[in-house]
Amino acid sequence: MAVTVEATRLRVGALQELQRKGVIVVTGPYCPIAVFWHDGRVYAVDNRCPHMGFPLHKGPVQDGILTCPWHHARFDLSSGCTFDLWADDAPSFPVEVQDGEVFVLVPPLDNERVRRHWLRRLREGMEHGLDLVVAKAVIHLLRAGADYRALVQVGAELGTRYRNSWASGMTILTAMANLVPLLPTDEALRALFHGLSHVASDIQGQATRRERQPLEGSTATLTQIKRWLRHWTLVRHRDGAERCLLTALANGATPADIADLLFTAATDRPFADGGHLVDFCNKAMELLDLIGWDFAPQVLPTLTTQLVSSRGGEENSAWRYPVDLVALMREAEAQLPEWLRQGRQHRMDGKPTMPVAHLAHALLSDKPQDILSALQEAAVSGIKPTELSKALCYAAALRIARFGESNEFGDWITVLHTFSYCNAVHQTLKRFGDTASAEVVRAVWHGAMAVYLDRFLNIPPEPLPGERSPLSDLPTDAGALRAAILEACDKTGQDLTVAALTAHYLQLRHPVEPLLATLAHCVLREDADFHTFQMLEAGIRQFQEWGTTTEGQHILIATARYIAAHAPTQRANEQTFRIAWRLHRGEALHDAV
């Protein structure tokens, strides 16, 4: 749209004609404008009700209040501002009367003005829990060229200000923001809408967070702060833990330093909170990677509630009986620094290391001591920490890919928790490379025991696509396969069908990016739960680690199966998004009214 320096002076007609008719609609440069004569004055507003586009000139005006006759939204005629927040404000325009003629002054519609307006509306929509306003803001902002990270920043600011602790919405927002660069425009818009909408839901009815302060003037070293943080975490003292984190930041700790602090404290309790604690810590740091580490003092303290309150595997009977897995892990942890030292020396000597895929299959053993021995052998052989976690993620994905059909539906969450945890461990270890401490690397050992505990969900193991019957009867065209995946996800109980379609698509070597977009759409058109968003992001990121290798295909098959098992839903959020999208495109939602 052309940008002009001055406002467009738009002729409406004779004042007498407007007085006789009461309202005249004229076509503006970028919207229809309703010009009203009311109570001896001329007013002009965008004729499209900002709620759902109904023509406002059809509504009654009384005592300066314009009412939309469709959903009864009410507006101040002079400013266009609404009395009903769910409806959004209508743009208003200055008017002039000169020599008996009425003119509307329409200011230029430049992208910067659009961005300022919709960033404000995004904040207001989230603060008041107005999903339609949030959807409109996301669409307008990205179509006006806004950086998607600016929207994520708004979500992060509100999610940390109006809630006392990290919540699932912040994880969803970060996960979806991580996928935005990989998605086509429509799906990127949906992804951000879902993330911001979930944050908005989390902050409704919550008290504003009371901030703690760092230990002002403290000269404690980072090593000492680390000891303190671990102590306060174990004795469940939130204030102490939070002030330690803030002090480390105030004293200039780097992102790598903070990662080491957080993950050491978080893994003192193995697989704490069913894996959520490590996942939340990782997501908080990924969020800071997106919006900048200057926001660390606002974001990281929200983790301390879970950090000090989470229960670990040592408090869970499954980790203690019939085999005391915690005792086995503690024994391994004591030797882990030496194993890592030997592994580094092995790599420096150029000696061969254990293949990553070989380790992954060893982690699926039904004997915990064999699993721990395989990890020890791999570490000593020189496998890098990130390769240990890569193998772990693949093993966890196979638990999902081979999830038995005889299991209860709720058991899907069990294997998801393990996979999400393993992905978080892997993403964290990538921050350190070869320099990760044993206190961080031990999370791989914890994840391996979680994979072991999930073994009963693969009894019997569901065959991978093609193992039981050939896939030759499926379509071969890439578009037809993607359409079949979407169609299958319109019905319940189609996870094996979707897994087979995904496997066939990959085996035919069709382009991967459209398939990823299809799987994303299968989630983003649904009222997906927290765990399904986790599965989508972790599955795609782990697939990227392996590419279209056999292992990578298995990971994407697992992702597709999980997504399909949790579809369809009511799709209420998709309805909201479609309304916002159609309004943005100028479609008339009110044709049938």
For each residue, the residues with C-beta under 8 A, 3 or more apart:
1: 29 30 109
2:
3: 108 109 110
4: 7 8 108
5: 108
6: 108
7: 4 94 105 106 107 108
8: 4 28 29 105 106 108
9: 96 103 104 105
10: 26 28 29 33 103 104 105 106
11: 26 101 102 103
12: 18 24 26 35 44 95 101 102 103 104
13: 17 18 24 101 102
14: 17 18 100 101 102
15: 18 19 42 97 100 101 102
16: 19 20 100
17: 13 14 20 21 24
18: 12 13 14 15 21 22 23 24 35 37 42 102
19: 15 16 22 37
20: 16 17
21: 17 18 24 37
22: 18 19 36 37 38 61
23: 18 34 35 36 37 57
24: 12 13 17 18 21 34 35
25: 32 33 34 35 47 55 57
26: 10 11 12 32 33 35 104
27: 32 33
28: 8 10 31 32 33 93 104 106
29: 1 8 10 106 109
30: 1 106 109
31: 28 46 47 48 91
32: 25 26 27 28 46 47 48 55
33: 10 25 26 27 28 44 45 46 47 93 104 106
34: 23 24 25 44 45 46 47 55 56 57
35: 12 18 23 24 25 26 42 43 44 95 102 104
36: 22 23 42 43 44 45 57 61 66 77
37: 18 19 21 22 23 41 42
38: 22 41 43 61 64 77
39: 64
40:
41: 37 38
42: 15 18 35 36 37 95 97 102
43: 35 36 38 77 78 92 95
44: 12 33 34 35 36 92 93 94 95 104
45: 33 34 36 56 66 75 77 80 90 91 92 93
46: 31 32 33 34 50 56 80 90 91 92 93
47: 25 31 32 33 34 55 56 57
48: 31 32 53 54 55 56 90 583
49: 52 53 54 55 56 68 70 71 73 87 90
50: 46 82 87 88 89 90
51: 54 68 70 71 73 86 87 88 132
52: 49 70 71 579 583 589 590
53: 48 49 582 583 587 588 589 590
54: 48 49 51 58 68 69 70 71 589 590 593
55: 25 32 34 47 48 49 58 590
56: 34 45 46 47 48 49 59 66 68 75 90
57: 23 25 34 36 47
58: 54 55 69
59: 56 66 67 68 69
60: 66 67 69
61: 22 36 38 64 65 66 67 77
62: 65 67
63:
64: 38 39 61 76 77 78
65: 61 62 74 75 76 77 83
66: 36 45 56 59 60 61 74 75 76 77
67: 59 60 61 62 72 73 74 75
68: 49 51 54 56 59 71 72 73 74 75 87
69: 54 58 59 60 72
70: 49 51 52 54 590 593
71: 49 51 52 54 68 87
72: 67 68 69 84
73: 49 51 67 68 82 84 86 87
74: 65 66 67 68 82 83 84 87
75: 45 56 65 66 67 68 80 81 82 83 87 89 90
76: 64 65 66 79 80 81 82 83
77: 36 38 43 45 61 64 65 66 80
78: 43 64 92
79: 76 89 92
80: 45 46 75 76 77 89 90 91 92
81: 75 76 89 90
82: 50 73 74 75 76 85 87 88 89 90
83: 65 74 75 76
84: 72 73 74 87
85: 82 88 124 128 130 133
86: 51 73 130 132 133
87: 49 50 51 68 71 73 74 75 82 84
88: 50 51 82 85 121 130 132 133 136
89: 50 75 79 80 81 82 121
90: 45 46 48 49 50 56 75 80 81 82
91: 31 45 46 80
92: 43 44 45 46 78 79 80
93: 28 33 44 45 46 104 105 106 107
94: 7 44 104 105
95: 12 35 42 43 44 102 103 104 105
96: 9 102 103 105
97: 15 42 100 101 102 103
98: 101 103
99:
100: 14 15 16 97
101: 11 12 13 14 15 97 98
102: 11 12 13 14 15 18 35 42 95 96 97
103: 9 10 11 12 95 96 97 98
104: 9 10 12 26 28 33 35 44 93 94 95
105: 7 8 9 10 93 94 95 96
106: 7 8 10 28 29 30 33 93
107: 7 93 113
108: 3 4 5 6 7 8 113
109: 1 3 29 30 113 114
110: 3 113 114
111: 114 115 144 145
112: 115 116
113: 107 108 109 110 116 117
114: 109 110 111 117 118 140 141 144
115: 111 112 118 119 141 144 145 146
116: 112 113 119 120
117: 113 114 120 121
118: 114 115 121 122 136 137 140 141 144 146
119: 115 116 122 123 137 141 146 150 154
120: 116 117 123 124
121: 88 89 117 118 124 125 133 136 137
122: 118 119 125 126 133 134 137 138 141 151 154 196
123: 119 120 126 127 154 158
124: 85 120 121 127 128 130 133
125: 121 122 128 130 131 132 133 134 136 137 200
126: 122 123 129 130 134 154 155 158 196 199 200 203
127: 123 124 158 162 200 203
128: 85 124 125 133
129: 126 200 201 204
130: 85 86 88 124 125 126 133 134 200
131: 125 134 135 197 200 573 576
132: 51 86 88 125 135 136 576 579 580
133: 85 86 88 121 122 124 125 128 130 136 137
134: 122 125 126 130 131 137 138 193 196 197 200
135: 131 132 138 139 193 197 576 577 579 580 581
136: 88 118 121 125 132 133 139 140 580 583 584
137: 118 119 121 122 125 133 134 140 141 151
138: 122 134 135 141 142 151 189 192 193 196 580
139: 135 136 142 143 189 580 581 584
140: 114 118 136 137 143 144 584
141: 114 115 118 119 122 137 138 144 146 150 151
142: 138 139 145 146 148 151 185 188 189 192
143: 139 140 584
144: 111 114 115 118 140 141
145: 111 115 142
146: 115 118 119 141 142 150 151
147: 150
148: 142 151 152 177 180 188 192
149: 152 153 177 290 291
150: 119 141 146 147 153 154
151: 122 137 138 141 142 146 148 154 155 192 196
152: 148 149 155 156 173 174 177 192 195 287 290 291
153: 149 150 156 157 291 292 295
154: 119 122 123 126 150 151 157 158 196
155: 126 151 152 158 159 170 173 195 196 199
156: 152 153 159 160 170 173 287 291 295 298 299
157: 153 154 160 161 295 298
158: 123 126 127 154 155 161 162 199 200 203
159: 155 156 162 163 167 169 170 173 199 202 203 302
160: 156 157 163 170 209 298 299 302
161: 157 158 208 209 298
162: 127 158 159 203 206 207 208 209
163: 159 160 167 202 203 206 209 302
164: 206 207 209 210 302 305
165: 302 303 304 305 306
166: 170 171 280 284 302 303 305 306
167: 159 163 170 171 199 202
168: 171 172 198 202 530
169: 159 172 173 195 198 199 200 201 202 203
170: 155 156 159 160 166 167 173 174 199 202 283 284 287 302
171: 166 167 168 174 175 279 280 283 530 533 534
172: 168 169 175 176 194 195 198 199 530 533
173: 152 155 156 159 169 170 176 177 195 196 198 199 287
174: 152 170 171 177 178 195 283 284 286 287 290
175: 171 172 178 179 195 283 533 534 536 537 538
176: 172 173 179 180 191 192 194 195 533 537
177: 148 149 152 173 174 180 191 192 195 287 290
178: 174 175 286 290 537 541
179: 175 176 182 183 188 191 520 536 537 540
180: 148 176 177 183 188 191 192
181:
182: 179 513 516 540
183: 179 180 187 188 191 516 517 520
184: 187 188 517
185: 142 188 189
186: 189 190
187: 183 184 190 191 517 520 521 524
188: 142 148 179 180 183 184 185 191 192
189: 138 139 142 185 186 192 193 577 581
190: 186 187 193 194 521 524 525 574 577
191: 176 177 179 180 183 187 188 194 195 520 524
192: 138 142 148 151 152 176 177 180 188 189 195 196
193: 134 135 138 189 190 196 197 573 577
194: 172 176 190 191 197 198 524 528 533 573
195: 152 155 169 172 173 174 175 176 177 191 192 198 199
196: 122 126 134 138 151 154 155 173 192 193 199 200
197: 131 134 135 193 194 200 201 573
198: 168 169 172 173 194 195 201 202 530
199: 126 155 158 159 167 169 170 172 173 195 196 202 203
200: 125 126 127 129 130 131 134 158 169 196 197 203 204
201: 129 169 197 198 204
202: 159 163 167 168 169 170 198 199 206
203: 126 127 158 159 162 163 169 199 200 206
204: 129 200 201
205:
206: 162 163 164 202 203
207: 162 164
208: 161 162
209: 160 161 162 163 164 301 302
210: 164
211: 301
212: 239 242 243 246 301
213: 216 243 246
214: 218 243 246 247 249 250 251
215: 218 220 243 244 246 247
216: 213
217:
218: 214 215 247 251
219:
220: 215 224 225 228 247 251
221: 224 225
222: 225 226 248 251 253 257 261
223: 226 227
224: 220 221 227 228
225: 220 221 222 228 229 244 247 248 251 261
226: 222 223 229 230 260 261 264 265
227: 223 224 230 231
228: 220 224 225 231 232 240 244
229: 225 226 232 233 241 244 245 248 261 264 265
230: 226 227 233 234 264 265 268
231: 227 228 234 235 240
232: 228 229 235 237 238 240 241 244 308
233: 229 230 236 241 265 266 268 307 308
234: 230 231 268 269
235: 231 232
236: 233 308 309
237: 232 240 241 308
238: 232 241 242 304 305 307 308 309
239: 212 242 243
240: 228 231 232 237 243 244
241: 229 232 233 237 238 244 245 265 304 307 308
242: 212 238 239 245 246 301 304
243: 212 213 214 215 239 240 246 247
244: 215 225 228 229 232 240 241 247 248 261
245: 229 241 242 248 249 258 261 262 300 301 303 304
246: 212 213 214 215 242 243 249 250 297 301
247: 214 215 218 220 225 243 244 250 251
248: 222 225 229 244 245 251 253 257 258 261
249: 214 245 246 253 258 296 297 300
250: 214 246 247 297
251: 214 218 220 222 225 247 248
252:
253: 222 248 249 257 258 261
254: 257 258
255: 258 259 285 288 289 293 431
256: 259 260 431 432 435
257: 222 248 253 254 260 261
258: 245 248 249 253 254 255 261 262 285 296 300
259: 255 256 262 263 285 428 431 432 440
260: 226 256 257 263 264 432 437 439 440
261: 222 225 226 229 244 245 248 253 257 258 264 265
262: 245 258 259 265 266 281 285 300 303 307
263: 259 260 266 267 278 281 428 439 440 443
264: 226 229 230 260 261 267 268 437 439 440
265: 226 229 230 233 241 261 262 268 307
266: 233 262 263 269 272 277 278 281 307
267: 263 264 270 272 278 439 440 442 443 446
268: 230 233 234 264 265 312
269: 234 266 272 277 310 311 312 313 314 315
270: 267 312 313 314 319 326 329 446 449
271: 274 275 278 312 313 319 421 446 447 449 450
272: 266 267 269 275 276 277 278 310 311 312 313
273: 276 277 306 310 311
274: 271 417
275: 271 272 278 279 417 418 420 421 424 450
276: 272 273 279 280 306 310 417 421
277: 266 269 272 273 280 281 306 307 310
278: 263 266 267 271 272 275 281 282 421 424 425 428 443
279: 171 275 276 282 283 420 421 423 424 534
280: 166 171 276 277 283 284 303 306
281: 262 263 266 277 278 284 285 303 307 424 428
282: 278 279 285 286 424 425 427 428
283: 170 171 174 175 279 280 286 287 424
284: 166 170 174 280 281 287 288 299 300 302 303
285: 255 258 259 262 281 282 288 289 428 431
286: 174 178 282 283 289 290 427
287: 152 156 170 173 174 177 283 284 290 291 299
288: 255 284 285 291 292 293 295 296 299 300
289: 255 285 286 293
290: 149 152 174 177 178 286 287
291: 149 152 153 156 287 288 295
292: 153 288 295
293: 255 288 289 296
294:
295: 153 156 157 288 291 292 298 299
296: 249 258 288 293 299 300
297: 246 249 250 300 301
298: 156 157 160 161 295 301
299: 156 160 284 287 288 295 296 302
300: 245 249 258 262 284 288 296 297 303
301: 209 211 212 242 245 246 297 298 304
302: 159 160 163 164 165 166 170 209 284 299 305
303: 165 166 245 262 280 281 284 300 306 307
304: 165 238 241 242 245 301 307 308
305: 164 165 166 238 302 308 309
306: 165 166 273 276 277 280 303 309 310
307: 233 238 241 262 265 266 277 281 303 304 310
308: 232 233 236 237 238 241 304 305
309: 236 238 305 306
310: 269 272 273 276 277 306 307
311: 269 272 273 315 316
312: 268 269 270 271 272 315 316
313: 269 270 271 272 316 319 325 326 446 449 450
314: 269 270 319 320 326
315: 269 311 312
316: 311 312 313 319 320
317: 320 321
318: 321 453
319: 270 271 313 314 316 324 325 326 449 453
320: 314 316 317 324 325 326
321: 317 318 324
322:
323: 328 368
324: 319 320 321 327 328
325: 313 319 320 328 329 368 449 452 453
326: 270 313 314 319 320 329 330
327: 324 330 331
328: 323 324 325 331 332 368 369 372 449
329: 270 325 326 332 333 372 442 445 446 449
330: 326 327 333 334
331: 327 328 334 335
332: 328 329 335 336 372 375 376 442 445
333: 329 330 336 438 442 445
334: 330 331
335: 331 332 338 339 376
336: 332 333 339 340 379 438 441 442 445
337: 340 341 438
338: 335 341 342
339: 335 336 342 343 376 379 380
340: 336 337 343 344 379 385 438 441
341: 337 338 344 345
342: 338 339 345 346 379 380
343: 339 340 346 347 379 380 381 382 383 384
344: 340 341 347 348 382 434
345: 341 342 348 349
346: 342 343 349 351 353 380 381 382
347: 343 344 350 351 353 382 384
348: 344 345
349: 345 346
350: 347
351: 346 347 381 382
352: 381
353: 346 347 378 381 382 383 387
354: 358 359 377 378 381 383
355: 358 359
356: 359 360 383 387 390 391 394
357: 360 361 391 394 551
358: 354 355 361 362
359: 354 355 356 362 363 374 375 378 383 387 388 391
360: 356 357 363 364 391 392 394 395 398 551
361: 357 358 364 395
362: 358 359 365 370 371 374
363: 359 360 371 374 375 391 392 395 448 451 452
364: 360 361 395 398 399 451 455
365: 362 368 370 371 374 452
366: 452 455
367: 370 371
368: 323 325 328 365 371 372 449 452
369: 328 372 373
370: 362 365 367 373 374
371: 362 363 365 367 368 374 375 448 449 451 452
372: 328 329 332 368 369 375 376 445 448
373: 369 370 376 377
374: 359 362 363 365 370 371 377 378
375: 332 359 363 371 372 378 379 388 444 445 448
376: 332 335 339 372 373 379 380
377: 354 373 374 380 381
378: 353 354 359 374 375 381 383 387 388 391
379: 336 339 340 342 343 375 376 383 388
380: 339 342 343 346 376 377
381: 343 346 351 352 353 354 377 378
382: 343 344 346 347 351 353
383: 343 353 354 356 359 378 379 387 388 391
384: 343 347 387 388 433 434
385: 340 388 389 429 432 433 434 436 440 441 444
386: 389 390 426 429 430 433
387: 353 356 359 378 383 384 390 391
388: 359 375 378 379 383 384 385 391 392 429 441 444
389: 385 386 392 393 422 425 426 429 443 444 447
390: 356 386 387 393 394 426 545 546
391: 356 357 359 360 363 378 383 387 388 394 395
392: 360 363 388 389 395 396 422 425 426 444 447 448 451
393: 389 390 396 397 419 422 423 426 538 542 545 555
394: 356 357 360 390 391 397 398 542 546 551 554 555
395: 360 361 363 364 391 392 398 399 422 448 451
396: 392 393 399 400 415 418 419 421 422 447 450 451 454
397: 393 394 400 401 419 539 542 554 555 558 559
398: 360 364 394 395 401 402 554 558
399: 364 395 396 402 403 415 418 419 451 454 455 457 458
400: 396 397 403 412 415 416 419 535 558 559 561 562
401: 397 398 462 464 499 554 555 557 558 561
402: 398 399 458 461 462 463 464
403: 399 400 407 411 412 415 457 458 462 561
404: 407 457 458 459 460 461 462
405: 462 496
406: 460
407: 403 404 411 412 457
408: 411
409: 412 565
410: 413 414
411: 403 407 408 414 415 457
412: 400 403 407 409 415 416 531 562 565 566
413: 410 416 417 531
414: 410 411 417 418 454 457
415: 396 399 400 403 411 412 418 419 454 457
416: 400 412 413 419 420 531 534 535 562
417: 274 275 276 413 414 420 421 450 531
418: 275 396 399 414 415 421 422 447 450 451 454
419: 393 396 397 399 400 415 416 422 423 535 538 539 558
420: 275 279 416 417 423 424 531 534 535 538
421: 271 275 276 278 279 396 417 418 424 425 447 450
422: 389 392 393 395 396 418 419 425 426 447 450 451
423: 279 393 419 420 426 427 538 541 542
424: 275 278 279 281 282 283 420 421 427 428
425: 278 282 389 392 421 422 428 429 443 444 447
426: 386 389 390 392 393 422 423 429 430 542 545
427: 282 286 423 424 430 431 541
428: 259 263 278 281 282 285 424 425 431 432 440 443
429: 385 386 388 389 425 426 432 436 440 441 443 444
430: 386 426 427 433
431: 255 256 259 285 427 428
432: 256 259 260 385 428 429 435 436 437 440
433: 384 385 386 430 436
434: 344 384 385
435: 256 432
436: 385 429 432 433 440 441
437: 260 264 432 440 441
438: 333 336 337 340 441 442
439: 260 263 264 267 442
440: 259 260 263 264 267 385 428 429 432 436 437 443
441: 336 340 385 388 429 436 437 438 444
442: 267 329 332 333 336 438 439 445 446
443: 263 267 278 389 425 428 429 440 446 447
444: 375 385 388 389 392 425 429 441 447 448
445: 329 332 333 336 372 375 442 448 449
446: 267 270 271 313 329 442 443 449 450
447: 271 389 392 396 418 421 422 425 443 444 450 451
448: 363 371 372 375 392 395 444 445 451 452
449: 270 271 313 319 325 328 329 368 371 445 446 452 453
450: 271 275 313 396 417 418 421 422 446 447 453 454
451: 363 364 371 392 395 396 399 418 422 447 448 454 455
452: 325 363 365 366 368 371 448 449 455
453: 318 319 325 449 450
454: 396 399 414 415 418 450 451 457 458
455: 364 366 399 451 452 458 459
456: 459
457: 399 403 404 407 411 414 415 454
458: 399 402 403 404 454 455 461 462
459: 404 455 456
460: 404 406
461: 402 404 458
462: 401 402 403 404 405 458 496
463: 402 467 468
464: 401 402 467 499 503 554 557
465: 471 496 499 500 502 503 504 557
466: 469 470 471 500 503 507
467: 463 464
468: 463
469: 466
470: 466 473
471: 465 466 474 500 503 504 507
472:
473: 470
474: 471 481 484 500 501 504
475: 480 481 484 504
476: 480 481 504 508
477: 480 481
478: 481 482 505 508 510 511 514
479: 482 483
480: 475 476 477 483 484
481: 474 475 476 477 478 484 485 501 504 505 508 510
482: 478 479 485 486 505 514 515 518
483: 479 480 486 487
484: 474 475 480 481 487 488 501
485: 481 482 488 489 498 501 502 518 519 522 560 564
486: 482 483 489 490 518 521 522
487: 483 484 490
488: 484 485 491 494 497 498 501 564
489: 485 486 494 498 522 563 564 567 568
490: 486 487 567 568
491: 488 494 568
492: 567 568
493:
494: 488 489 491 497 498 564 567
495: 498 499 560 561 562 564 565
496: 405 462 465 499 500 561
497: 488 494 500 501 564
498: 485 488 489 494 495 501 502 522 560 561 563 564
499: 401 464 465 495 496 502 503 557 560 561 564
500: 465 466 471 474 496 497 503 504
501: 474 481 484 485 488 497 498 504 505 560
502: 465 485 498 499 505 506 515 519 556 557 560
503: 464 465 466 471 499 500 506 507 553 557
504: 465 471 474 475 476 481 500 501 507 508
505: 478 481 482 501 502 508 510 515
506: 502 503 509 510 512 515 548 553 556 557
507: 466 471 503 504 553
508: 476 478 481 504 505
509: 506 548
510: 478 481 505 506 514 515
511: 478 514 515
512: 506 515 516 548
513: 182 516 517
514: 478 482 510 511 517 518
515: 482 502 505 506 510 511 512 518 519 556
516: 182 183 512 513 519 520 540 543
517: 183 184 187 513 514 520 521
518: 482 485 486 514 515 521 522
519: 485 502 515 516 522 523 536 539 540 556 559 560 563
520: 179 183 187 191 516 517 523 524 536 540
521: 187 190 486 517 518 524 525
522: 485 486 489 498 518 519 525 526 563 564 567
523: 519 520 526 528 532 533 536 563
524: 187 190 191 194 520 521 528 574
525: 190 521 522 571 574
526: 522 523 532 566 567 568 569 571 573 574
527: 569 570 571 572 573 574
528: 194 523 524 532 533 536 566 569
529: 532 533 566
530: 168 171 172 198 533 534
531: 412 413 416 417 420 534 535 566
532: 523 526 528 529 535 536 562 563 566
533: 171 172 175 176 194 523 528 529 530 536 537
534: 171 175 279 416 420 530 531 537 538
535: 400 416 419 420 531 532 538 539 559 562 563
536: 175 179 519 520 523 528 532 533 539 540 559 563
537: 175 176 178 179 533 534 540 541
538: 175 393 419 420 423 534 535 541 542
539: 397 419 519 535 536 542 543 555 556 558 559 562
540: 179 182 516 519 520 536 537 543 544 559
541: 178 423 427 537 538 544 545
542: 393 394 397 423 426 538 539 545 546 555
543: 516 539 540 546 547 552 555 556 559
544: 540 541 547
545: 390 393 426 541 542 552
546: 390 394 542 543 549 551 552 555
547: 543 544 552
548: 506 509 512 552 553
549: 546 552 553
550: 553 554
551: 357 360 394 546 554 555
552: 543 545 546 547 548 549 555 556
553: 503 506 507 548 549 550 556 557
554: 394 397 398 401 464 550 551 557 558
555: 393 394 397 401 539 542 543 546 551 552 558 559
556: 502 506 515 519 539 543 552 553 559 560
557: 401 464 465 499 502 503 506 553 554 560 561
558: 397 398 400 401 419 539 554 555 561 562
559: 397 400 519 535 536 539 540 543 555 556 562 563
560: 485 495 498 499 501 502 519 556 557 563 564
561: 400 401 403 495 496 498 499 557 558 564 565
562: 400 412 416 495 532 535 539 558 559 565 566
563: 489 498 519 522 523 532 535 536 559 560 566 567
564: 485 488 489 494 495 497 498 499 522 560 561 567
565: 409 412 495 561 562
566: 412 526 528 529 531 532 562 563 569
567: 489 490 492 494 522 526 563 564
568: 489 490 491 492 526 571
569: 526 527 528 566
570: 527
571: 525 526 527 568 574 575
572: 527 575 576
573: 131 193 194 197 526 527 576 577
574: 190 524 525 526 527 571 577 578
575: 571 572 578 579
576: 131 132 135 572 573 579 580
577: 135 189 190 193 573 574 580 581
578: 574 575 581 582
579: 52 132 135 575 576 582 583 589
580: 132 135 136 138 139 576 577 583 584
581: 135 139 189 577 578 584 585
582: 53 578 579 585 587 589
583: 48 52 53 136 579 580 586 587 589
584: 136 139 140 143 580 581
585: 581 582
586: 583
587: 53 582 583
588: 53 591
589: 52 53 54 579 582 583
590: 52 53 54 55 70 593
591: 588
592:
593: 54 70 590
